[in-house]
Amino acid sequence: MIKVKRIYDAPGPDDGCRVLVDRLWPRGMTREAAAIDLWLREAAPSDALRRWYNHDSERWPGFQKRYRDELAQAAAIAALVPLRAKLAEGDVTLLFATKELLRNNAQALKAYLESTAIEP
């Protein structure tokens, strides 16, 4: 099961493997407080895409498509291998820093992973 959560929210017992999916480290967050198991910078949206989107809700559909295109590139596919391995082991929580709860890269990545899941 894939969950999505702000990194600033306290870790919970049902989080499973906690994976930070932002390219930049969250402001004011220590590594101890973040309690992450994995940081997948390479699977985050490119700097150019992140800046283009800028959490503009009208750009959300375009962001999702462009991000999916980035995730289909070889480097991102390779970066997702450890994440897919963690998913095979159990629950994973994708962590993000933005205040935007519904339209963010973690939500887009969750949708991508669910749509490209490899069935056993």
C-alpha positions, 0 to 999 in steps of 0.5 A: 500500500502506498500512502502520502504524507507531509514530512512535517507530520509526525512519523506513525507506526503505520507509515511503513518505509518512509521515502522522501521524494523531493529533490530538496531537503525540507527546510527546518527538518533534521534527519532525526525528525524526518525519520526517513528510510530512503531519499529518492532525489532522482525520482523527484521532478526536475528543477525546471519542471518544479519551477514551471509548476510552482503549485499552480492548480491550473498547471496540475494536469500538465505537471502530471503529464510532464512528470510521468514523461520524466519518470519514463526516462532511464535515470528515473526508472533506475531511481525507482528500483529501490522504491519498487523493492520496498513496495514489494516488502510492504507499506510505503509512505511517500513524503513531501514538504509542500503545503499543497496536500492534493496536487504535489509530486508525491501524489503524482508519483503515487498515481504513476506507481499504481498505474505501472505496478508490476503484478506478481 
